[in-house]
Structures are given as structure tokens and as C-alpha cells.
């Protein structure tokens, strides 16, 4: 009897440990407690392990709650969605079986060659073919679409390697990240100071076009009884260096790199990015954040470091960090 009870106790401990491990892994990807509860109810252990190998899925809740959802086809659903990013839930549920069948038939009739394996994938770049193939071999659970997207974003390289100088000719679409940097002496020539109700930071500036757009955004929010203001906008190379070094001294280099940019690699140096209201994760649960999610794009701003996209952006979720990219691109994003 004692042996039997001991076995039951061990089983309970192992089960509990698995649940806790899963929750931590899913929370890190960005899933809420409600979503995790649904995942654990609908999926088995193998599916949950698979889920943790892909990015946060915005419409997962709708997929799992669909009346025709079949747990046995879960991986097929996700692979279909990755290959067809604009597909609706009904398309994913109803078409994945047929598409997989057609894909398999194509593979049997016309085995892919290195030159055409990725050619029909959205955003395919011929010069990156060898990198696609190499990355696919190292990440066998990824779809072709994911591989192309990740490699195009240089994610097959370690951060801060294969770095290039940011293309200043891109103007408001300039890319500054862990692979694209600004010189130490770069400073925008059209910085405008934020004052009054629009600013609670120290001597904060934005480029003229971003400044004008932010004023309109903040004024529009005020009409809805929402207060949106800046707390940190343009930062010089030296200012960013000081901030980053302080974080390294506090938390160590590895952890600091997950939430702070090194000098020259910060969007704040472009004069097109700003932190609003509160640099705290709790900001995501405010009415101000909700308003921004629904309206920021109307003024040319995007949430630059979204939830569950750490692998792509290189940074932890920052619900307060907004970047000006212009009306057309913001609407598209």
C-alpha cells in the first residue's frame, strides 16, 4: 500500500512539474492565463511542446474554440497558417487537409530542387537561398514562410554580428536594430522639443514629422478623455551608452541585451521613437494602451516591440515603445 501511494505521489509531482514548466514556457511566449488554460484543456503534451517552438499565435484562441477544431490536426493547422499568414480561421480549419494533400502530391511528382524550394514563398530573396536552406536544416519544425521571414531579418546570425550601417536614405523608414547601426555622431537635423501636456520627460525631442504626428495623436486621445504623453524620445549615442552600461552593471550583459539597446543600435537615436506614459509592463493593462492599440496607426505610429515577438525584434515586450513609420506603412503593419 505504501509503495502504491508513493508511486501516485511521484506521478502527481511529475504531472505538476510538467504543468508548471509548460505555463512558464507559454507565458514567456506571451500567452495569457486564460489562453494557457484553454491550451492545456484542448492540446496534449506533444502539441504543447510543439507550440512552444513557434511564435505567439494571435488567433490561437479562436482556432482552439472553432466548432470543427480537431486536436489530431493541430500541427497541420499551425503549419498551414505559417505558410498562409493571411488565411482566416475557416480557411485554416477547412483547407489545411486538402492543401497538405496537394503539397505532398507536388513533392512526389516534382521533388523540390534547391533553386525552387522557396521561390513561391512570400518575400523570397534569391540571394538568400543558401541561408534559407541552412536555417531550415537547423530548424526543422519551421515552415518555409517562417524561414524566409527570419533569414530576411538576419535572425540566422547572432545579434550584433554581420552589422551594417543604417541606410539614412530610408528617412522615416530607417531600420535600426541589432544588425543595423547609427554612427556615434549621428543626430537628426530637424529635432523639435516636446513641451507642456505632451511631455513629462527631460528635454525630449522628436523629428519634425514624428513630432507633428504625435501632437495630433495626443490631441485626438484627449477628445476621448485619454492622456498620452512622452516620457523619453530622442537619445544621443552617448546618452544611450550611459543607460546601457548602467543596465549591464545592474543585471549583467546577457539580460541587459534583452531589454536595452547598445549605443548606436537604439531607435531612440533616430528621433522617430518614443516611450509613452509609463515604462512598465503594467501599462499594457491601462485604457491608454487600449486606445493606442486601436488608434496609433492612424497617426503613423506602431507598437515596435509586440508581445511574443522577442525572437524577431530582439527585445522583450515593451507596451510603451512606439515608432513613427508614416501613415501608409503603419496602416499596413
N, C-alpha and C positions, 0 to 999 in steps of 0.2 A: 504493500500500500504506500509506504513512504517513497519507494522508488518511483511508483506511478505518479505521485504528487510532485516529485522532483522533476520528472520529465515534463509534466504540464507546466510547472513554473518556468523551466528553461524555454519551453515553446512560447510562453507568454512574453518572456523577456526579449526573445529574438523577434517576435512579432512587433512588440512595442518599439524596439530599436529600429526596425525597418520603417515603421510609420514615421518616427521622429526624423530619421535620415532623409526620407522622401520629402517630408514637409520642409526641411531646411533647404534641400536642393530646389524644390519648386518655388519656395519663397524667394530664393536668390535670383531665379529667372524672372520674377515679377508677379507671380500668381497670388491672388488674394486668398484669405482663409476660406471664403465661400467657394472659390474656384477649386482650391485644393480638396475640399470636402467632396465636391462633385467628381473630381478626377479619381479620388480614392474609391468612390462608390461605383463609378462606371468602368474603370480600367483595372486590369490585373497588374501584377508586379512587373512582368516583362514589358508591358506597354508603358508603364510609368518610367521605367528605366530608359526606354526609347525616347519618351517625351523630354527627358532631361538632356538629351543630346542635340535638341533643336532649339531655336529661339522661341521666346514668348509668343504665343499664338493669340491674337486679339479676339478672334471669334470662336475660341475653343468651347466656351460655354454653350453657344448656340449649336455647335456641332454635336456635342455630347447630349444635348436635350432634344435633338431632332427626332421626330417620331419614327423615322426609318433608320436611325443610327444602329450600326452593327459592330459590336466590340471586336469581332474577328477581323473586321476590315479596317481597324483604326489606323494602322501603319500605312495602308493604301490611301486612306483619306488624306493623311498629312503629306505623303509624297506627291499626291495629285495636286494638293493646294500649293506646295512649293514650286511645282512645275507650271502651275496656272495661278499666279498670285492674284488675279482679278476675278477668279471664279466665285460664284455665290455658294452659299451653303447647300442649296439644292443641287447645284452642278457637282459639287464635291461628293455628295451622297449618291446621286443617281448616275454620274458619268464615270466615276473612277474605275468601276469594274470593266466597262467597255473600253475605256482608254488604255487600261493596263493590258487588256487582251490584244488590242491593236498594236500597242507598243511591243509586246512580246512577239507578235506575228512579224512586225517590221524587223525586229532583231534577228528572227530566224531566217527571213527571206533576204534581208540586206544587212549583214553584220556591219556595225559601225566601224569606220576607219578613223584613225587619229585626226584626219583633216575635216571630217564632217560630224563627229560625235557631239560637238557643242554648237555647230553652225546655226541651228534653228532656235537657240536659246536667246531669250531677250537680253540685250546689252552685250552680246558676244563681241569680243575683240580678237581678231585673228592673231595678232602679235602675242597674245597671252595664252595661246593654245597649250604650249608645253607646261605652263604654270597651272592651267586648269587640270590637265591630266595628272600632274604630280600631286596636286592638292586633293583631287578625287581619290587617288590611291591611298592617301593618308587619312581621309575622312570618308569612309565607305558608306556611312549612313546618310550622307548629304545628297540632296537632289542636284541635278545639273544646274538648275537655276540658282541654288544657294552657292554652289562652287563658283559660278561666274560672278555673282554679286560680291562674294567675299574676296576673290582674287582681284577683281577690278578695284576694290577698296584697299588693296595691298595687304589684306589680312593674312596672306600666306607668308608674310615677312614678320619678323619680330618688331615690336614697337621701337621707334627711334632708329631703325635701320633702313637702308635704301631711301634716305631722306632727300627730298628735292626742295628747291626754293619755291615759295608760294608764288603763283602767277599773278602779279599785280594788275595785269591787263584784264583780269576777270572782274574787276571793280567790285560790285556788291555780291558777286558770286565767288569771290576769292575763297579758296579752300585752305584752311589752316587746321592741321591736326597732327597726329604723331608721326606722320610721314611727310608733312609739308610745312615748312617753317618760314618765319619772317626774320629779316636781319635785325641785329641789335639796335640799329639806328632808325628803324622804320617807325614813322609816325604819320598818320593821315594829315593832310594839309587843310582839311575843312571841318575840324572839330568844333562843335558848338556846346557851350556849357548848359547843363540842365540845372534849373533853379526852381524855387517855390514848391508847389504841391507835387511837382514831377520828380523831385529828388530828395532822398534822405541819405545820400552818400557824401563822401568828402570830395569836393571839386571834381564832379563827374562830368564827362564829356561823351558825346556821340558824334559820328559823322553827320553832316547836314541832312542827308537823305533819311538816315535812320532816326535822327532827332525829330524831323518833321512828322515822320510816320508814328513815332512813339507818342508825341503830343496828341495826335489825332486819336490814337488808341486809348490813351489815358482819359481824354475828354469824353469819348464815347462811353467808356466804362462808368464815368461819373454820372452820366444820364441814367444809368441802371443802378445807381447807388452803390457802385463798386469802386474802390480806391486802388489804383495801380500806380506804383511809383518805383523809381530806380533806387537801388542800394549800391550798385557797383557796375560801372560801364567801362570806358576806355582805361586800359592799364598799359603803362610803358613796359618795355623789356626789363628794365631794372626793377620796377615795382613787382612784376610777376616773378622775377628771380628771388626777390626777398620773401614773397609769400610761399613759393615752392620750397625754398630752403628751410623756412620755419616749419612747414608740414613734415619735411624729411626728418628734421631734428626731433619732432614730436612723435611721429608714427613710423618712421623708417621709410626708406626709398620705395620699396615694393608697394606698400599700402598707399603712400602719398601719390604714386603714379596712377592709382585707380580713381582719384578724385581731383587731382590738381595737375595743371599743365606745366611743363618745364618752360623756362623763359624762351620766347621765340615761337613756341608752339601753342600759344593761347589765343583763342578767338577774340578775347578782350582787347588785344593789341590792334585788331583791325578797326576798332571803333564802331563795329556793327553789332556787337553783342552786349547784353546787359543782364544783370541779376535783378529780379524784381521782388519787392516786398519783404521776403524772409528767406534767408539761405538755410532752410531747414526742411527735412523731409515732410514735416507736418503741414507744410504749405500745400501739399497735394490734396489735403482734405478740407480746404477752405473754399468759400464761394468765389473768391478772387481767381483761384486756379481754375475752377469750373468755367468761369466766364472766359478766361484766356483760351481754354481748350476749344471753346465754341466760336471765338471771335478773333484771336490773334492773327490768323492767316489773312483776314480781311484788310489788315494793315501792313502786310508783308512780313510778318514775324512767324517763326516756327519754334516749337519746343525742340532744342537742339540735342538733348541727351535723354531720350524717352526711356520709359520703363521696359526692362527686359531686353534692351539693345546694347548692353555693355560690350559684347563681343564685336559689334560693328563700330560703335562710336569710340570705344577705348576708355570710356568713363562710366562711373556709376550714374544711376538715375538722378537727374537734377531737375525737379519740377519748377525751379525758379529761373533757369537759364534760357533766355530767348535770343534768337539770332535773326537779324534782318536779312532777307534774301530777295525782297521785292514781291509785288502782288502776284504776278504770274506764277513764279516758282513756288511761293508759299501756298497758293491755292492747289497747285499740282501735288505738292508734298502732303 
